[in-house]
Amino acid sequence: MGRVASAIALLLGLLAAGPVRGEDAAGTPTDAPDPIPDPPQWAFFAAPLVTYDSVYRLGGGAFGQVVRADPTGVEPFKASISGQAYLTTGGYQSHYLYFDLPALAGSRFRWGGRVRRIVFTGASYYGLGNDLPRDDVGEGSKRYQYQARRLLMRTDLRRRVGRSQWELYGTYTWSLEGVSAYTPSLLQEEQPQGWQGGKMAWGQLGGFYDTRTDEIDPWDGITLDLAVRAAAPWLGSDWLATGTYAAFSGWWSLSPRLVLAGRFLVDSVWGNPPFFTRATLGGLAGTVVGGRFLLRGLPEERLRADAVAASQLELRFRFANLTLFRKVGLGLALAPFVDAAQVATWENEVSPFDPHVTGGGGLRININDLLILRADVGVGVERYVDAPTRRPMVQVYVLSGHPF
């Protein structure tokens, strides 16, 4: 099977939750989930990560996040910094550092950024398009693999438009991709754009409409994200490309403890983008098709194409509120989910309606209303040439934040 994993993470590995108590955050509407008591000014979460699966093998590392609360309740927080160091015996490494500073220096600007380093000797390439059944190759085969070394840097700058719910934003993303194809392999046979690696740089402009009751753990409201992007040599890219993105997300409170969440998106690119960017979408989220954010249950970057249409639904049920050490508030929720997506390439005729659908469930832990810890188990259906042509695949994800 694919990523059949037993992920052991100390989800409640709270090392500290800030010894300094700040002012109470803004009040919570009566129809919202039960409030978590008296959030402190700082929240600090850290946990060791220990995983095993049939692809990445034994893995270990650590994750940490520090959040400073905004006692006025105007912003979701004053500052957030998170990082991860992680590697496996199967040749996979993922290290990153993220930061987010709302109301930068007391202004209407919001600045965020990330640096990420990925190394994987078994990165997957199944071709370009929607219906790409794979051969039933034996364990140890490199047919659908290549060696990837990626350095990615991104910075975002956002500004609220007057007193409205709209923000205008610009992003710049630069990545240096090292690609080594195995002999023989599908990547070497097809030699798509970028199969020998290179530099890719996207500049993006967009508008973001936001009526969420809470950015970190919303229970009501909507968001609308509209963006255009371009890649060109003057931006630092080896390729020319343009793209568009549109996404609608909504949260509806069905009861004080039950929230229905949904997201619907479309994305498209034109030009000659390299294959290693054709699974990554635009917008503020930068979602990847396959893996931890969309189509949970399928391998990371399973589908690569020029156009994507996708939808997601989650039912988040807050079943308990706990207090640890008399200062750490934990809100525990279960979240069954369904993801669906279909992709297409401009080179081929549009495929008939044949979406990939995955589902599963997860545990969400709200820590002091400042950050969300997520542990999801996704089940996907992998497509094969030989019978049985549909086979289940299981993935386990442990990370922070809701997928949307």
C-alpha positions as CSV (number, residue, x, y, z in Angstrom):
1,M,0.0,0.0,0.0
2,G,1.0,3.6,-0.2
3,R,1.9,5.6,2.8
4,V,0.6,3.2,5.5
5,A,1.8,5.0,8.5
6,S,1.8,4.8,12.3
7,A,2.6,8.3,13.3
8,I,3.5,8.8,17.0
9,A,3.6,12.4,17.9
10,L,3.4,13.8,21.5
11,L,0.4,15.9,20.6
12,L,0.2,17.3,24.1
13,G,3.9,18.0,24.3
14,L,3.4,21.5,25.7
15,L,6.7,22.6,27.1
16,A,5.3,26.0,28.2
17,A,2.4,28.3,27.6
18,G,3.9,31.6,28.6
19,P,4.3,32.6,32.2
20,V,3.0,36.1,31.6
21,R,-0.7,36.4,31.5
22,G,-2.1,39.1,29.2
23,E,-5.5,40.7,29.1
24,D,-8.6,38.7,28.1
25,A,-9.2,38.4,24.4
26,A,-12.4,39.9,22.8
27,G,-15.6,38.3,23.8
28,T,-17.0,35.2,22.0
29,P,-20.5,35.2,20.6
30,T,-23.0,33.1,22.4
31,D,-23.4,30.6,19.5
32,A,-19.7,30.0,19.3
33,P,-18.0,26.9,20.8
34,D,-17.4,27.0,24.5
35,P,-14.6,29.5,25.2
36,I,-11.2,28.4,26.5
37,P,-10.4,30.2,29.7
38,D,-8.1,33.2,30.1
39,P,-5.5,32.9,27.3
40,P,-2.0,34.0,28.3
41,Q,-0.1,36.6,26.3
42,W,2.3,34.0,24.9
43,A,1.8,30.4,23.8
44,F,4.6,28.0,23.1
45,F,4.1,24.5,21.7
46,A,6.8,21.9,20.9
47,A,6.6,18.2,20.1
48,P,8.9,15.5,18.9
49,L,7.8,13.8,15.7
50,V,8.3,10.1,15.2
51,T,6.8,8.4,12.1
52,Y,7.1,5.2,10.1
53,D,5.6,4.3,6.7
54,S,6.4,2.2,3.7
55,V,7.7,5.1,1.6
56,Y,9.6,7.4,4.0
57,R,10.6,4.6,6.5
58,L,11.5,5.6,10.0
59,G,11.5,9.4,10.6
60,G,12.2,11.7,13.5
61,G,12.4,15.4,14.2
62,A,10.8,18.2,16.1
63,F,8.1,20.9,15.6
64,G,7.7,24.1,17.5
65,Q,5.5,27.2,17.3
66,V,5.5,30.5,19.3
67,V,2.5,32.8,19.2
68,R,2.1,36.2,20.9
69,A,-1.6,37.1,21.5
70,D,-3.2,40.4,20.7
71,P,-5.0,41.4,23.9
72,T,-7.3,43.8,22.0
73,G,-8.7,41.0,19.9
74,V,-8.4,43.2,16.7
75,E,-5.8,41.0,15.1
76,P,-5.6,37.2,15.3
77,F,-2.3,37.5,17.1
78,K,0.6,39.9,17.2
79,A,3.3,37.5,16.0
80,S,3.7,33.9,15.1
81,I,6.8,31.9,14.4
82,S,6.9,28.2,13.7
83,G,9.6,25.8,12.6
84,Q,10.3,22.1,11.9
85,A,13.3,19.9,11.5
86,Y,12.5,16.4,10.2
87,L,14.3,13.6,8.4
88,T,13.8,9.9,7.6
89,T,15.8,6.8,6.9
90,G,14.0,6.7,3.5
91,G,15.9,9.7,2.2
92,Y,13.4,12.5,3.0
93,Q,14.1,15.8,4.8
94,S,11.8,18.7,5.4
95,H,13.0,21.8,7.4
96,Y,11.2,25.1,7.5
97,L,10.8,28.4,9.3
98,Y,7.6,30.5,9.0
99,F,6.8,33.9,10.4
100,D,3.6,36.1,10.3
101,L,3.4,39.7,11.6
102,P,-0.1,41.2,11.4
103,A,-0.4,45.0,11.9
104,L,3.3,45.4,11.1
105,A,4.7,48.2,13.3
106,G,1.1,49.3,14.1
107,S,0.2,49.9,10.4
108,R,-2.4,48.3,8.2
109,F,0.3,46.1,6.6
110,R,0.7,42.5,7.4
111,W,4.0,40.8,6.5
112,G,4.7,37.1,6.4
113,G,7.4,34.8,5.0
114,R,8.8,31.3,4.9
115,V,12.0,29.5,4.1
116,R,11.8,25.7,3.4
117,R,14.4,23.1,2.5
118,I,13.3,19.7,1.1
119,V,15.5,16.8,0.1
120,F,13.9,13.5,-1.1
121,T,15.5,10.7,-2.9
122,G,12.1,9.2,-3.6
123,A,10.1,12.1,-4.9
124,S,7.2,11.0,-7.1
125,Y,6.4,11.7,-10.7
126,Y,3.4,9.9,-12.3
127,G,3.1,12.2,-15.4
128,L,0.9,15.1,-16.2
129,G,-2.9,14.8,-16.2
130,N,-5.8,13.5,-14.3
131,D,-6.1,9.8,-15.2
132,L,-2.6,8.4,-14.6
133,P,-2.9,4.8,-13.5
134,R,0.5,3.4,-12.4
135,D,2.1,0.0,-13.1
136,D,2.2,-2.4,-10.2
137,V,6.0,-2.2,-9.9
138,G,7.7,-4.1,-7.1
139,E,9.1,-2.5,-4.0
140,G,12.4,-0.9,-4.7
141,S,11.5,0.2,-8.2
142,K,12.4,3.8,-9.2
143,R,10.1,4.0,-12.1
144,Y,7.9,6.7,-10.6
145,Q,10.6,8.4,-8.5
146,Y,13.4,11.0,-8.9
147,Q,15.7,12.8,-6.6
148,A,14.6,16.3,-5.5
149,R,16.5,19.0,-3.7
150,R,14.4,22.1,-3.2
151,L,15.1,25.5,-1.5
152,L,12.0,27.7,-1.4
153,M,11.6,31.2,-0.1
154,R,8.4,33.2,-0.1
155,T,7.4,36.6,1.3
156,D,3.8,38.1,1.5
157,L,2.7,41.7,2.1
158,R,-0.9,42.5,2.7
159,R,-2.8,45.7,3.3
160,R,-6.4,46.2,4.4
161,V,-8.5,48.5,2.2
162,G,-9.9,51.2,4.4
163,R,-12.5,49.8,6.9
164,S,-13.7,47.1,4.5
165,Q,-13.3,43.4,4.7
166,W,-11.0,43.4,1.7
167,E,-7.2,43.1,1.6
168,L,-4.9,43.7,-1.3
169,Y,-1.8,41.5,-1.3
170,G,1.4,40.7,-3.2
171,T,3.6,37.7,-2.9
172,Y,7.0,36.7,-4.3
173,T,8.0,33.0,-4.4
174,W,11.5,31.9,-5.5
175,S,12.6,28.3,-5.6
176,L,15.8,26.5,-6.7
177,E,15.0,22.9,-7.7
178,G,17.6,20.2,-8.1
179,V,16.3,17.3,-10.1
180,S,18.1,14.0,-10.8
181,A,16.2,11.4,-12.8
182,Y,16.7,7.7,-12.2
183,T,17.6,5.4,-15.1
184,P,15.2,4.0,-16.1
185,S,12.2,6.1,-14.9
186,L,9.1,7.8,-16.2
187,L,10.6,11.2,-15.6
188,Q,13.6,10.3,-17.9
189,E,11.3,8.8,-20.5
190,E,8.9,11.8,-20.7
191,Q,11.5,14.6,-20.0
192,P,8.8,17.3,-19.1
193,Q,9.7,20.9,-18.8
194,G,12.1,21.4,-15.9
195,W,13.2,17.7,-15.8
196,Q,16.8,18.8,-15.2
197,G,15.9,21.3,-12.5
198,G,16.3,25.1,-12.4
199,K,15.0,28.3,-10.8
200,M,11.3,29.3,-10.7
201,A,10.0,32.7,-9.5
202,W,6.4,33.8,-9.2
203,G,5.1,37.3,-8.6
204,Q,1.5,37.4,-7.6
205,L,-1.1,40.1,-7.0
206,G,-4.5,39.4,-5.4
207,G,-7.5,40.5,-3.3
208,F,-8.7,38.7,-0.2
209,Y,-12.2,39.2,1.3
210,D,-12.6,38.0,4.9
211,T,-15.5,37.9,7.3
212,R,-14.4,35.1,9.6
213,T,-15.2,35.4,13.2
214,D,-11.7,34.1,14.0
215,E,-8.8,33.5,11.7
216,I,-7.2,30.6,13.7
217,D,-10.3,28.5,14.4
218,P,-13.3,30.1,12.6
219,W,-16.9,29.1,13.3
220,D,-18.7,31.5,11.0
221,G,-17.9,33.7,8.0
222,I,-16.5,33.4,4.5
223,T,-13.3,34.2,2.6
224,L,-12.8,34.9,-1.1
225,D,-9.3,34.8,-2.6
226,L,-8.7,36.1,-6.2
227,A,-5.2,36.3,-7.7
228,V,-3.2,36.5,-10.8
229,R,0.5,35.5,-11.0
230,A,3.4,35.5,-13.5
231,A,6.9,34.1,-13.8
232,A,9.5,35.7,-16.0
233,P,13.3,36.1,-16.2
234,W,13.2,39.6,-14.7
235,L,11.7,38.0,-11.6
236,G,14.5,35.5,-11.4
237,S,12.8,32.6,-13.2
238,D,14.1,30.3,-15.9
239,W,10.6,29.9,-17.4
240,L,7.8,32.1,-18.6
241,A,4.3,31.4,-17.2
242,T,1.1,33.1,-16.1
243,G,-1.7,31.8,-13.8
244,T,-5.0,32.6,-12.2
245,Y,-6.6,31.5,-8.9
246,A,-10.0,31.8,-7.3
247,A,-11.2,30.2,-4.0
248,F,-14.3,30.5,-1.8
249,S,-14.2,29.2,1.7
250,G,-17.0,29.2,4.2
251,W,-17.7,28.2,7.9
252,W,-21.2,27.7,9.2
253,S,-22.0,27.2,12.9
254,L,-24.6,24.4,13.1
255,S,-24.6,24.4,16.9
256,P,-22.4,25.7,19.7
257,R,-20.0,22.8,19.2
258,L,-20.5,21.9,15.5
259,V,-19.1,23.7,12.5
260,L,-19.4,22.9,8.8
261,A,-16.4,24.1,6.8
262,G,-16.0,24.0,3.0
263,R,-13.7,25.2,0.3
264,F,-14.1,25.4,-3.5
265,L,-11.3,26.5,-5.8
266,V,-10.1,26.7,-9.4
267,D,-6.6,27.3,-10.6
268,S,-5.0,27.4,-14.0
269,V,-1.6,28.2,-15.6
270,W,-0.4,28.9,-19.1
271,G,3.0,29.0,-20.7
272,N,5.9,26.7,-19.9
273,P,6.0,26.1,-16.1
274,P,8.3,23.3,-15.0
275,F,6.7,20.0,-13.9
276,F,7.8,20.5,-10.2
277,T,5.6,23.6,-9.8
278,R,2.5,22.1,-11.6
279,A,1.1,20.6,-8.4
280,T,1.2,23.9,-6.5
281,L,-1.7,26.3,-6.7
282,G,-1.7,30.1,-6.4
283,G,-3.4,32.4,-3.8
284,L,-2.4,33.1,-0.3
285,A,-2.6,29.4,0.8
286,G,-0.3,28.0,-1.9
287,T,-2.1,24.6,-1.7
288,V,-0.5,21.5,-3.1
289,V,-2.6,18.9,-5.0
290,G,-2.1,15.6,-3.1
291,G,-1.0,15.3,0.5
292,R,-1.6,17.2,3.7
293,F,-3.8,20.0,2.4
294,L,-5.8,18.7,-0.5
295,L,-6.6,15.1,-1.5
296,R,-5.4,13.9,1.9
297,G,-4.7,10.2,1.5
298,L,-2.8,10.4,-1.8
299,P,1.0,11.1,-2.0
300,E,2.3,14.6,-1.9
301,E,2.1,16.3,-5.4
302,R,0.3,13.2,-6.8
303,L,-1.4,15.2,-9.6
304,R,0.4,17.7,-11.8
305,A,-1.5,19.7,-14.5
306,D,-2.4,23.0,-16.0
307,A,-5.9,23.4,-14.5
308,V,-7.4,22.3,-11.2
309,A,-11.0,22.3,-9.8
310,A,-11.4,21.1,-6.2
311,S,-13.7,21.1,-3.3
312,Q,-13.4,20.1,0.4
313,L,-15.8,19.6,3.3
314,E,-15.1,19.1,7.0
315,L,-17.5,18.7,10.0
316,R,-15.6,20.0,13.1
317,F,-17.1,18.8,16.4
318,R,-15.8,20.3,19.6
319,F,-16.3,17.5,22.1
320,A,-14.2,18.7,25.1
321,N,-12.5,21.7,26.7
322,L,-9.6,21.0,29.0
323,T,-7.2,23.1,31.2
324,L,-3.7,21.9,31.9
325,F,-1.4,23.3,34.5
326,R,-4.1,25.9,35.3
327,K,-3.0,28.0,32.4
328,V,-3.1,25.9,29.2
329,G,-6.5,25.8,27.6
330,L,-7.2,22.9,25.1
331,G,-10.2,22.6,22.9
332,L,-10.5,19.1,21.4
333,A,-12.4,18.5,18.2
334,L,-13.0,15.7,15.8
335,A,-13.1,16.5,12.1
336,P,-14.3,14.0,9.5
337,F,-13.5,15.2,6.0
338,V,-13.9,14.7,2.2
339,D,-11.7,16.1,-0.5
340,A,-12.3,15.9,-4.2
341,A,-10.3,17.3,-7.2
342,Q,-9.9,16.9,-10.9
343,V,-7.1,18.3,-13.1
344,A,-6.5,18.7,-16.8
345,T,-3.7,19.7,-19.2
346,W,-4.1,22.0,-22.2
347,E,-2.2,19.5,-24.5
348,N,-5.0,16.9,-24.1
349,E,-8.7,17.0,-24.6
350,V,-10.7,17.7,-21.4
351,S,-11.3,14.5,-19.6
352,P,-14.8,13.4,-18.7
353,F,-15.9,14.0,-15.1
354,D,-13.6,11.7,-13.2
355,P,-12.6,13.4,-9.9
356,H,-10.2,11.9,-7.3
357,V,-12.0,11.6,-4.0
358,T,-10.4,11.0,-0.6
359,G,-11.8,11.0,2.9
360,G,-10.9,10.5,6.5
361,G,-10.9,12.1,9.9
362,G,-8.7,13.9,12.3
363,L,-8.2,15.3,15.8
364,R,-7.8,19.1,16.1
365,I,-6.4,20.7,19.3
366,N,-7.0,24.4,19.9
367,I,-4.3,25.7,22.2
368,N,-5.3,28.8,24.0
369,D,-7.2,30.1,20.9
370,L,-3.7,30.9,19.5
371,L,-2.8,27.8,17.4
372,I,-4.3,24.6,16.1
373,L,-2.5,21.3,16.1
374,R,-3.9,18.8,13.5
375,A,-3.5,15.1,13.3
376,D,-5.4,13.7,10.2
377,V,-5.7,10.2,8.8
378,G,-6.6,10.3,5.1
379,V,-7.7,7.4,2.9
380,G,-7.3,7.8,-0.9
381,V,-7.8,5.5,-3.9
382,E,-4.7,4.9,-6.0
383,R,-5.2,4.0,-9.6
384,Y,-3.4,1.0,-11.2
385,V,-3.1,-0.4,-14.7
386,D,-3.7,-4.0,-13.5
387,A,-6.6,-5.4,-11.5
388,P,-7.6,-4.4,-9.0
389,T,-7.4,-1.0,-10.6
390,R,-8.5,0.9,-7.5
391,R,-6.6,0.3,-4.3
392,P,-6.8,2.1,-0.9
393,M,-3.9,4.2,0.3
394,V,-3.5,5.6,3.9
395,Q,-1.7,8.7,4.9
396,V,-1.1,10.2,8.4
397,Y,-0.4,13.9,8.9
398,V,0.7,15.7,12.0
399,L,1.1,19.5,11.6
400,S,-0.3,22.8,12.7
401,G,-3.3,24.7,11.4
402,H,-6.5,23.7,9.7
403,P,-6.2,22.9,6.0
404,F,-8.4,25.9,5.3
